[in-house]
Amino acid sequence: MNKDRRVLWTENAIQDLESIKSFIAQDSPKRAAEWVLELYNAGEGLSKLSSRGRIVLEFNQENIRELIIENYRLVYRVQSTTVEILTVFEGHRLLRK
């Protein structure tokens, strides 16, 4: 059973969101803000359902998981009391160890 955990965003993940927002904003600032909010909310939702994502294939560790949100990967680490958002990036890329 899942228990509530505190969600922590790494500096890297925050920078990822900012980069995504900047890129999309070149075409549509409104859509960029909406999309980043959607990604952020998906990460925050892990506080209650931290095991819902799949195990990251590149690491094959039970506690390193990811959510697929359209064509983005939100990668996170589940710990006893926290969920640490590690990175957010386009899904066609592989995650570097």
N, C-alpha and C positions, 0 to 999 in steps of 0.2 A: 504494500500500500504506500502511496506517495504521501509525504508530509510537506507542509509548507516550508520553503527555503527562501532565503534572501537572494535576490538576483543582483549580481555585481557585474558591471560592464568594464572590461579592461580598456585602457587607453587606446590600444590597437583597434578594438571593436568600435569605439566612439569615432575614431578617425575614419574607419571604414564607412560608417554611416554618413559622416560629413562628406566624404569623397563621392559616395553614391548620390547624395543630395545635390552636390555641385554639378555632377555630370548630367543628371536628369533635368536640372534646372536650366540648362542651356536651351532646352526645348520647351519646358513647362515648369516654372517655379511652383505653381500650385500642385501639380502632380508629384513633383519631387518631395514636397513637404508631406503630402498624403502617403506616399510610398514609404518614406523613412519612418513615419509614425506607425505604419502597418508593421514594418520590420521590428521596430522598437517594442510594440505591443506584443508581438509574437514572443520576443525574448522575455518580456516581463511575465507573460503567461506561464513560463516555465517554473515559476515559484510554486505552483500547485501541481503541475504535471511534468516534473522534470525527466521522467523516463519515457515520455511519449516520442521523442526523436529516435532516429535509428543510430546504431553504432557507426562511427566514422571508419570507413574501410581502410583508409591510409594508416590508421593507428591500431584498429582492432582491439580497443580497450573498452570495457563495459562503461566506464565513467566518462569517456569522450564521445559525445553524441552530436547529432545535428538535426536541425529542422530544414526541410526543403520548402521554400516559400517562392512559388512560381519558379523563376530560374536563379534564385539565390540560395546559398547555403549559410545558415546561421549555426556556427559551431560553438559548443559549450562543454564545460566540464562540471560534472555533478560531484559535489562534496557533501559531507554529512549535514551541514546546515546551510550551505550556499549553492547557487548555480552561477558559475563564472562564464560570462559570454566572452569567448576568445577572439572570434573574427566573424565577419559577414562579407561574403564575396560572391561573384557570379559563379554559378554552378558548373560551367564548362571547364573551369580551372581545377587542377588538383591542389590539395592542401599540402604545403611543404611542412615536413616534420621539424 
